[in-house]
Amino acid sequence: MPSIYDLKPAFQNLLRPLVKTLASGGITANQITILAMIISFLAGGLIAMYPNQHHVLLLIPIILFIRMALNAIDGMLAREHNMKTPLGAILNELGDVLSDAALYLPLCFIAGVNAIWVVLIVILAIISEMTGIVAIQIGATRRYDGPMGKSDRAFVFGGIGLLLGLGVNLQSWLDYLWIIVLLLLILTIINRAHKALAEVT
């Protein structure tokens, strides 16, 4: 199924000159991965501390875009500049899950946002990423299939953060959007499991 993740190669091509500069400057893939985690936790902490300041929610789309770039950069550094390490593989998978949770869960403190939906989405997002990783254990490749992969979730949460940060009232339809995201996450988990099983059989 289509996913924003499919746009990743074109985005990587834009970043390749910067990646070469970082590699020549001695910056490692693991350092970039850790930086992405740090900025996510800092932004999530600010949102949790100031839930009534709607402008702080503008951090969500900004940080998500920066993280998207950093995630692409650390992957390219690892693959194209011989920086792959076992620690890097662990940091890459755990870093994404922890960073998403740190950035998304503070929305529970925002007035008008149903905390239950946000928590359920974060839980299912973690399960979907676990499904993608478990594929490796059965002999398949790491699965990134959609329709609600990491990039798609970033698009949804980034859009919500942008609108809320601009003071737009979303209460009339936000719950419906959360339900759609939940259903798409369930479909993503099934899709990843199905594709992994099909790959090994």
C-alpha positions as CSV (number, residue, x, y, z in Angstrom):
1,M,0.0,0.0,0.0
2,P,1.3,3.5,-0.7
3,S,3.0,5.5,2.0
4,I,4.9,8.7,2.4
5,Y,7.9,6.5,3.1
6,D,8.0,5.9,-0.7
7,L,9.2,9.5,-1.1
8,K,12.4,8.8,1.0
9,P,14.8,8.1,-2.0
10,A,14.1,11.6,-3.5
11,F,14.6,13.2,-0.1
12,Q,17.8,11.4,0.4
13,N,19.2,12.7,-2.9
14,L,18.6,16.2,-1.7
15,L,20.5,15.6,1.5
16,R,23.5,13.6,0.0
17,P,25.8,16.7,-0.4
18,L,25.3,17.5,3.3
19,V,25.8,13.9,4.3
20,K,29.2,13.9,2.5
21,T,30.2,17.1,4.4
22,L,29.2,15.6,7.8
23,A,31.1,12.4,7.1
24,S,34.2,14.3,6.1
25,G,33.9,16.3,9.3
26,G,33.9,13.2,11.5
27,I,30.2,13.2,12.4
28,T,29.0,9.7,13.0
29,A,25.6,8.1,12.3
30,N,25.1,7.3,15.9
31,Q,25.6,10.9,16.9
32,I,22.9,12.0,14.5
33,T,20.5,9.4,15.9
34,I,21.1,10.5,19.4
35,L,20.6,14.2,18.4
36,A,17.2,13.3,16.9
37,M,16.2,11.7,20.2
38,I,17.4,14.6,22.3
39,I,15.5,17.3,20.3
40,S,12.3,15.1,20.4
41,F,12.4,14.8,24.2
42,L,13.2,18.5,24.7
43,A,10.2,19.5,22.4
44,G,7.9,17.0,24.1
45,G,8.9,18.3,27.5
46,L,8.2,21.9,26.5
47,I,4.7,20.9,25.2
48,A,4.0,19.0,28.5
49,M,5.2,21.9,30.6
50,Y,3.2,24.5,28.7
51,P,0.0,22.8,27.4
52,N,-2.0,26.0,27.5
53,Q,0.4,27.9,25.2
54,H,-0.8,26.8,21.8
55,H,2.1,28.3,20.0
56,V,4.4,25.7,21.5
57,L,2.6,23.1,19.5
58,L,4.2,24.5,16.4
59,L,7.3,22.7,17.6
60,I,5.7,19.4,16.5
61,P,5.8,19.9,12.7
62,I,9.2,21.7,13.0
63,I,10.8,18.9,15.0
64,L,9.2,16.2,12.9
65,F,10.7,17.7,9.7
66,I,14.1,18.1,11.4
67,R,13.9,14.5,12.6
68,M,12.9,13.3,9.1
69,A,16.1,14.9,7.8
70,L,18.2,13.5,10.6
71,N,16.8,10.0,10.2
72,A,17.6,10.1,6.5
73,I,21.1,11.5,7.2
74,D,22.0,8.8,9.9
75,G,20.9,6.1,7.5
76,M,23.0,7.4,4.7
77,L,26.0,7.9,6.9
78,A,25.7,4.3,8.0
79,R,25.1,2.7,4.6
80,E,27.2,4.9,2.3
81,H,30.1,5.8,4.6
82,N,30.7,2.5,6.4
83,M,29.3,3.5,9.8
84,K,27.0,0.5,10.4
85,T,27.3,-0.8,13.9
86,P,25.2,-3.1,16.1
87,L,24.7,-0.2,18.5
88,G,23.5,1.9,15.6
89,A,20.9,-0.6,14.7
90,I,19.6,-0.7,18.2
91,L,19.6,3.1,18.5
92,N,17.9,3.5,15.2
93,E,14.9,1.3,16.1
94,L,14.5,2.3,19.7
95,G,15.3,6.0,19.0
96,D,12.4,6.3,16.5
97,V,9.9,4.7,18.9
98,L,11.0,6.7,21.9
99,S,11.2,9.9,20.0
100,D,7.7,9.5,18.6
101,A,6.3,8.7,22.0
102,A,8.1,11.7,23.6
103,L,6.7,14.0,21.0
104,Y,3.1,12.7,20.7
105,L,2.1,11.8,24.2
106,P,2.3,15.4,25.5
107,L,-0.8,16.1,23.3
108,C,-2.7,14.3,26.0
109,F,-2.4,17.5,28.1
110,I,-3.8,19.8,25.4
111,A,-7.4,21.0,26.0
112,G,-9.8,19.5,23.6
113,V,-7.6,16.5,22.8
114,N,-8.9,13.1,23.9
115,A,-5.9,11.5,25.7
116,I,-7.2,8.0,25.2
117,W,-7.0,8.1,21.4
118,V,-3.5,9.5,21.6
119,V,-2.3,6.8,23.9
120,L,-3.9,4.1,21.8
121,I,-2.3,5.5,18.7
122,V,1.2,5.5,20.3
123,I,0.7,1.9,21.5
124,L,-0.4,0.7,18.1
125,A,2.4,2.6,16.4
126,I,4.9,0.8,18.6
127,I,3.2,-2.6,17.7
128,S,3.4,-1.7,14.0
129,E,7.2,-1.0,14.3
130,M,7.7,-4.2,16.3
131,T,5.9,-6.1,13.5
132,G,8.2,-4.6,11.0
133,I,11.2,-5.7,13.1
134,V,9.9,-9.1,13.8
135,A,9.9,-9.8,10.1
136,I,13.6,-10.1,10.3
137,Q,13.4,-12.9,12.8
138,I,11.4,-15.1,10.4
139,G,13.8,-14.4,7.6
140,A,12.1,-11.5,5.8
141,T,13.4,-8.0,5.4
142,R,12.5,-5.1,7.7
143,R,9.0,-4.2,6.7
144,Y,8.1,-0.5,6.3
145,D,4.7,-1.0,4.6
146,G,1.9,1.5,5.1
147,P,-0.7,2.8,5.0
148,M,0.2,4.4,8.4
149,G,3.9,4.0,8.7
150,K,6.3,6.3,10.6
151,S,6.3,9.0,7.9
152,D,2.6,8.9,7.6
153,R,2.1,9.3,11.3
154,A,4.6,12.2,11.3
155,F,2.5,13.9,8.6
156,V,-0.7,13.5,10.6
157,F,0.7,14.7,13.9
158,G,2.6,17.4,12.2
159,G,-0.5,18.7,10.6
160,I,-2.5,18.5,13.9
161,G,0.3,20.3,15.7
162,L,0.4,23.0,13.0
163,L,-3.3,23.7,13.1
164,L,-3.5,23.6,16.9
165,G,-0.5,25.8,17.1
166,L,-2.2,28.4,14.9
167,G,-5.2,28.4,17.2
168,V,-7.5,26.4,14.9
169,N,-10.3,24.7,16.8
170,L,-10.3,21.0,15.8
171,Q,-12.7,19.6,18.4
172,S,-15.5,19.0,16.0
173,W,-13.6,16.4,13.9
174,L,-10.4,15.5,15.7
175,D,-11.8,12.4,17.4
176,Y,-12.9,11.1,13.9
177,L,-9.3,11.7,12.7
178,W,-7.9,9.7,15.6
179,I,-10.2,6.8,14.8
180,I,-9.2,6.8,11.2
181,V,-5.5,6.8,12.2
182,L,-6.2,3.9,14.6
183,L,-7.9,1.8,11.9
184,L,-5.0,2.5,9.5
185,L,-2.5,1.5,12.1
186,I,-4.3,-1.8,12.6
187,L,-4.3,-2.3,8.8
188,T,-0.6,-1.5,8.8
189,I,0.2,-4.1,11.4
190,I,-1.8,-6.7,9.3
191,N,-0.2,-5.6,6.1
192,R,3.4,-5.8,7.5
193,A,2.8,-9.3,8.9
194,H,1.2,-10.4,5.7
195,K,4.0,-9.1,3.5
196,A,6.7,-10.6,5.8
197,L,5.0,-14.0,5.7
198,A,4.6,-13.8,1.9
199,E,8.3,-12.9,1.6
200,V,9.4,-16.1,3.4
201,T,6.9,-18.4,1.8
